Each structure stands twice: as C-alpha cells, then as structure tokens.
Amino acid sequence: MIAADRIMTTVGRFAPSPTGPLHAGSLLAAFGSWLMARRRGGLWHVRIEDVDRVRAVPGMAEQQLTMLQAFGLDWDGPIVRQSDRDALYQQALDRLLAAGEAFVCHCSRRDLEASGGRHHGRCTASAPRPDPAIRLRVPRGTRVAFDDRVRGRIEQDVGEAVGDFVLRRADGLWAYQLAVVVDDAAQHVTEVVRGADLLDSTPRQILLQRRLGLPTPAYVHLPLLLDAHGRKLSKSHAALPIDAASPLPALQHAWRQLGQAPFADVQDVPSFLDRACARFEPARIPPHDHRLCDAP
C-alpha cells in the first residue's frame, strides 16, 4: 500500500543553484513548480544544486531558503544538497562504465574544436591527460522525443545536436546532467517543472534515464523572464533580488506571468496561496517568454 501511494502522489521539486540571490525569474519557477504539486495535494521538495562547488557562494543556499519561507513556499522533507551525494553519482557512473555506455575521454577543448565542437564515438585526443573527463556514448541518429505540458512535442537528435556529453568533468566535478537525473529518481520526482532555459537539456536527461533504467517524469517548462534586450533575467543586470519584506506583489506578478486570471480581496500571503492553489489552471501557462518591459 505504501508503494502504491507513492506512485499515485505527485512529487515536484525546486532546485536552485546557490550562485546568487533569488530574483523574479527564480520566483516564477519556484512558484509554478509549487503550484503544480500543491494543486493536487502533492509533495514539493527543495534541492540545492551545488554540484559546481567552484561557483557556489558560501551562505547563499541558506539565504535562498529563507527567501522561499518568506514567500510562503513551504517544502516537504529534508533539504537535499548535491555536494553530499557523491556516492550516488559514482554508483550511476560505474554502472554506465561497466555497461560500455560511458567512456574516459582525454579530449581537450582544442581537440573538440578540431572535430567541429562535438564529440562523436571515440576519443581523438592528441595526448593523454592526467585529468580526463567521462562521457556518455551517444551514437549519431540517437533521437529523443517527449511531450512537454506547456511547449508541446519536442524532438532532438541528441547525437547531432550534442554528441557524447560529459558525465564527470575533467576537474573531477559531476556534470549537471548526471546529478539531476540521479537526484530526481532518488527523490521519486514525478513532475519536473522548471524554466524553459533547461528545455534543451531534457532530451539528454531522458536518454540518461533510459540508459540507467530510471523512470522518466513529466516535464513542464515555464516561460522565462527576459530583460529588455531579450536576455535571461539571471544573466542580466536587471536581475535584482526580490524583496522578502513585500512578498505579495511579487507573487501576484508571478501569478500573472503564469497566465492566470488575477483575483482581488487578498491581503496576505497565506490567503493568496490558498486562493491560487484553488484557482490555478496549468492550461493557461503561456508557451512563450516574457520581457520585463511587457510585464503587466
């Protein structure tokens, strides 16, 4: 009975990287993910994606968690941190290596540039390296298709678009694609709701799920917030931190950016979130991004 209940329960997640404070684009992704899970009484986890320890800012994860609490976005279970999960990633990598699905690669960036920027089938390094990467073997013609619940049917020839992609970097750090696949499976995530900037990564992640024999969750890629020049907000000077002292206006703005019909007569965050859960309509989420200058 416990296993059946787990299968029937919607499990979502929000997985910020602790490289900077949460901004309006981060809130849109967190709020959309929270709504998709909570509207059906599901679970919502928070995972700190600090696998890139070089870019992680000390204390930033705690600041992000405090911000989520200020906006009323409560989570279930303990906070998972990728920096604590090396053993899980190594187990997955060992399986792929043992099955011949992954291989050691000594290619440098210069070697890859000479072969057109993509790695196909075999290592062409000019010399062995003391710090080789490990790549997933992706033959030409390897196609992945899936139905995104906002963007529709997505197809990609992973072999042509990406080639053999990295699972463990030459500096010894785990690649995002491997870590996120292992973590989503370990946390029993059934629905990945995130920004559309990660849409291109999804075919690689589905391919990895298949190679590892892991379930594939549903995918929902939310619209991005862009600055006036069309740049993703996180890469723009316009990405100012959201104000935890005044959360309701930011939540209302994110609600409109998700295409939802506005409602009035709400004076506090708990009331707003209760009303939002009852009124949320995923079919209204727009399949296009928003420029800040177009924001209502």
GIWOQUI-V154439 format. One record per residue. PSI is psi in degrees with one decimal (999 if undefined). OMEGA is omega in whole degrees, -180 to 180 (999 if undefined). NEAR is the number of other ideal C-beta (glycine too) atoms within 10 Angstrom. Layout:
psi=PSI omega=OMEGA near=NEAR
psi=PSI omega=OMEGA near=NEAR
This chain:
psi=-39.4 omega=-180 near=5
psi=-44.6 omega=-180 near=6
psi=-40.7 omega=180 near=7
psi=-41.7 omega=178 near=8
psi=-39.4 omega=-179 near=8
psi=-40.4 omega=-180 near=12
psi=-37.2 omega=-176 near=11
psi=-19.9 omega=-176 near=10
psi=131.6 omega=173 near=14
psi=130.8 omega=178 near=18
psi=116.1 omega=177 near=21
psi=178.8 omega=180 near=28
psi=156.3 omega=171 near=27
psi=131.0 omega=-171 near=24
psi=78.8 omega=-180 near=23
psi=151.0 omega=171 near=22
psi=132.9 omega=-176 near=20
psi=56.8 omega=-178 near=23
psi=-6.6 omega=-180 near=16
psi=167.0 omega=-179 near=16
psi=156.0 omega=176 near=17
psi=138.2 omega=178 near=26
psi=-172.5 omega=-176 near=19
psi=-36.5 omega=178 near=21
psi=-38.1 omega=177 near=29
psi=-42.9 omega=-180 near=25
psi=-39.7 omega=178 near=22
psi=-45.4 omega=180 near=23
psi=-43.7 omega=-180 near=25
psi=-46.0 omega=-178 near=25
psi=-42.7 omega=178 near=27
psi=-42.1 omega=178 near=28
psi=-43.8 omega=180 near=25
psi=-43.9 omega=-180 near=27
psi=-42.7 omega=-178 near=26
psi=-36.3 omega=180 near=24
psi=-47.1 omega=-173 near=26
psi=-29.1 omega=-177 near=20
psi=-22.7 omega=179 near=16
psi=17.0 omega=179 near=14
psi=25.2 omega=-177 near=9
psi=-179.8 omega=179 near=17
psi=150.6 omega=179 near=19
psi=117.4 omega=-179 near=22
psi=155.9 omega=172 near=22
psi=128.6 omega=-179 near=23
psi=129.4 omega=178 near=22
psi=113.5 omega=-176 near=21
psi=76.5 omega=-179 near=21
psi=32.6 omega=180 near=20
psi=-31.3 omega=176 near=23
psi=87.2 omega=-173 near=19
psi=-16.1 omega=178 near=13
psi=-38.2 omega=-175 near=7
psi=-14.1 omega=-179 near=12
psi=134.8 omega=-180 near=19
psi=123.6 omega=-180 near=13
psi=133.3 omega=178 near=7
psi=-8.5 omega=-176 near=9
psi=-35.4 omega=179 near=18
psi=-42.8 omega=179 near=21
psi=-38.1 omega=177 near=12
psi=-40.5 omega=179 near=15
psi=-41.2 omega=179 near=22
psi=-40.2 omega=177 near=18
psi=-38.5 omega=179 near=11
psi=-43.9 omega=178 near=22
psi=-41.6 omega=179 near=21
psi=-39.2 omega=179 near=13
psi=-28.8 omega=180 near=17
psi=7.0 omega=175 near=22
psi=12.1 omega=-178 near=19
psi=84.5 omega=-178 near=23
psi=150.3 omega=-179 near=12
psi=167.4 omega=-178 near=20
psi=141.5 omega=174 near=13
psi=-178.7 omega=-179 near=11
psi=156.1 omega=174 near=8
psi=129.4 omega=177 near=13
psi=134.8 omega=178 near=17
psi=127.0 omega=-178 near=15
psi=-29.5 omega=-180 near=24
psi=-12.1 omega=178 near=15
psi=4.8 omega=-166 near=11
psi=26.8 omega=-179 near=17
psi=-40.3 omega=-176 near=12
psi=-39.5 omega=179 near=7
psi=-42.6 omega=180 near=17
psi=-37.7 omega=180 near=20
psi=-39.2 omega=178 near=13
psi=-43.8 omega=179 near=11
psi=-42.5 omega=-180 near=22
psi=-41.5 omega=179 near=21
psi=-39.8 omega=178 near=11
psi=-43.5 omega=-179 near=14
psi=-39.2 omega=178 near=20
psi=-43.1 omega=-179 near=14
psi=-32.2 omega=-179 near=9
psi=-1.0 omega=-178 near=11
psi=12.2 omega=-180 near=8
psi=-17.8 omega=-180 near=18
psi=159.8 omega=-178 near=24
psi=156.9 omega=178 near=19
psi=134.7 omega=-177 near=13
psi=126.3 omega=-180 near=23
psi=5.4 omega=-176 near=17
psi=135.8 omega=174 near=22
psi=174.3 omega=177 near=15
psi=-35.9 omega=179 near=9
psi=-39.3 omega=177 near=9
psi=-42.6 omega=-179 near=17
psi=-38.4 omega=178 near=16
psi=-36.7 omega=180 near=10
psi=-22.6 omega=-180 near=12
psi=18.7 omega=176 near=12
psi=9.2 omega=175 near=9
psi=-8.6 omega=180 near=9
psi=148.5 omega=-180 near=15
psi=127.7 omega=-177 near=24
psi=104.5 omega=165 near=15
psi=-41.8 omega=-176 near=13
psi=152.9 omega=180 near=11
psi=128.5 omega=-179 near=16
psi=28.6 omega=-177 near=14
psi=142.5 omega=178 near=15
psi=-21.7 omega=179 near=11
psi=150.8 omega=177 near=7
psi=149.5 omega=178 near=9
psi=147.8 omega=177 near=15
psi=-15.7 omega=-176 near=6
psi=64.7 omega=-178 near=9
psi=155.5 omega=173 near=16
psi=171.4 omega=172 near=23
psi=130.4 omega=-175 near=20
psi=154.3 omega=171 near=22
psi=136.0 omega=180 near=25
psi=119.3 omega=-177 near=20
psi=94.0 omega=-179 near=25
psi=153.6 omega=174 near=11
psi=143.4 omega=-180 near=12
psi=5.5 omega=177 near=9
psi=105.4 omega=-176 near=18
psi=143.1 omega=176 near=13
psi=132.9 omega=177 near=21
psi=145.0 omega=176 near=10
psi=162.8 omega=180 near=16
psi=108.6 omega=175 near=10
psi=137.6 omega=-173 near=17
psi=-6.3 omega=174 near=15
psi=-44.9 omega=-173 near=20
psi=-7.9 omega=178 near=19
psi=-154.5 omega=-176 near=8
psi=127.1 omega=179 near=8
psi=129.9 omega=177 near=17
psi=142.5 omega=179 near=9
psi=134.0 omega=168 near=20
psi=96.8 omega=-173 near=14
psi=-36.1 omega=179 near=21
psi=-40.5 omega=-178 near=20
psi=-42.1 omega=-175 near=14
psi=-32.9 omega=-173 near=16
psi=-44.6 omega=-175 near=20
psi=-162.3 omega=179 near=22
psi=113.6 omega=-174 near=24
psi=159.1 omega=-171 near=21
psi=136.6 omega=174 near=19
psi=-39.2 omega=172 near=25
psi=128.2 omega=-174 near=21
psi=164.2 omega=180 near=15
psi=-23.8 omega=178 near=17
psi=5.2 omega=177 near=10
psi=-6.6 omega=180 near=9
psi=150.1 omega=179 near=15
psi=139.4 omega=176 near=26
psi=147.3 omega=-180 near=21
psi=-43.7 omega=-173 near=19
psi=-43.3 omega=180 near=19
psi=-46.5 omega=-176 near=26
psi=-44.2 omega=-175 near=25
psi=-35.5 omega=179 near=25
psi=-45.6 omega=179 near=23
psi=-43.1 omega=-177 near=23
psi=-43.2 omega=-180 near=21
psi=-40.0 omega=179 near=24
psi=-43.4 omega=-178 near=19
psi=-30.4 omega=-180 near=14
psi=6.7 omega=178 near=17
psi=37.9 omega=180 near=15
psi=127.5 omega=-180 near=23
psi=-16.5 omega=-175 near=21
psi=114.1 omega=179 near=19
psi=114.2 omega=179 near=23
psi=119.1 omega=-175 near=28
psi=178.3 omega=-179 near=22
psi=154.5 omega=-177 near=21
psi=-8.9 omega=175 near=19
psi=-18.6 omega=180 near=17
psi=6.7 omega=-180 near=17
psi=-39.8 omega=-178 near=17
psi=-22.1 omega=179 near=13
psi=-20.5 omega=-172 near=15
psi=-43.8 omega=178 near=21
psi=-37.6 omega=177 near=21
psi=-40.1 omega=-179 near=23
psi=-38.5 omega=177 near=23
psi=-40.0 omega=177 near=21
psi=-43.4 omega=178 near=24
psi=-40.8 omega=178 near=24
psi=-43.3 omega=-180 near=18
psi=-41.4 omega=-179 near=11
psi=-30.7 omega=-179 near=18
psi=-2.4 omega=-179 near=18
psi=32.8 omega=-178 near=8
psi=153.0 omega=179 near=17
psi=151.9 omega=177 near=11
psi=119.9 omega=178 near=19
psi=170.5 omega=170 near=21
psi=153.7 omega=-179 near=16
psi=136.8 omega=177 near=21
psi=113.6 omega=-179 near=20
psi=113.8 omega=-174 near=24
psi=157.6 omega=177 near=28
psi=148.9 omega=176 near=22
psi=154.9 omega=168 near=22
psi=126.2 omega=-177 near=27
psi=153.4 omega=175 near=20
psi=-177.4 omega=-175 near=17
psi=-17.8 omega=180 near=11
psi=5.3 omega=178 near=9
psi=12.7 omega=179 near=10
psi=145.1 omega=175 near=15
psi=138.5 omega=-172 near=16
psi=-38.1 omega=-177 near=24
psi=-19.5 omega=-179 near=19
psi=13.5 omega=-173 near=12
psi=153.3 omega=175 near=18
psi=-14.5 omega=179 near=8
psi=-4.7 omega=-176 near=18
psi=63.1 omega=178 near=21
psi=146.5 omega=178 near=11
psi=146.4 omega=176 near=13
psi=156.6 omega=-173 near=23
psi=108.2 omega=-179 near=11
psi=-19.8 omega=180 near=16
psi=-14.3 omega=-179 near=6
psi=68.9 omega=-171 near=9
psi=-29.6 omega=-173 near=20
psi=-46.6 omega=178 near=16
psi=-38.4 omega=180 near=10
psi=-38.9 omega=177 near=20
psi=-40.4 omega=179 near=19
psi=-39.0 omega=178 near=18
psi=-44.0 omega=178 near=18
psi=-37.9 omega=178 near=25
psi=-45.2 omega=179 near=22
psi=-37.3 omega=179 near=13
psi=-23.3 omega=175 near=25
psi=6.6 omega=175 near=21
psi=14.6 omega=-174 near=18
psi=149.9 omega=180 near=19
psi=128.1 omega=-179 near=9
psi=154.5 omega=175 near=9
psi=154.1 omega=-175 near=13
psi=-169.8 omega=175 near=5
psi=34.9 omega=174 near=6
psi=125.5 omega=-172 near=16
psi=-9.4 omega=-177 near=7
psi=163.7 omega=-175 near=10
psi=-47.9 omega=180 near=15
psi=-42.1 omega=179 near=9
psi=-41.0 omega=179 near=13
psi=-45.0 omega=-178 near=19
psi=-38.6 omega=177 near=21
psi=-46.2 omega=180 near=13
psi=-39.8 omega=-179 near=14
psi=-42.5 omega=179 near=23
psi=-38.7 omega=-178 near=15
psi=-28.0 omega=-173 near=9
psi=-4.3 omega=-175 near=14
psi=130.5 omega=178 near=20
psi=100.1 omega=-178 near=12
psi=-30.1 omega=-179 near=16
psi=-17.0 omega=-180 near=7
psi=-8.0 omega=-179 near=10
psi=125.5 omega=-177 near=22
psi=141.7 omega=179 near=12
psi=30.2 omega=180 near=13
psi=160.9 omega=-177 near=10
psi=167.5 omega=-178 near=19
psi=133.0 omega=169 near=20
psi=144.6 omega=-179 near=15
psi=-33.3 omega=-179 near=15
psi=-15.7 omega=179 near=10
psi=-2.9 omega=-175 near=10
psi=140.1 omega=179 near=11
psi=999 omega=999 near=8
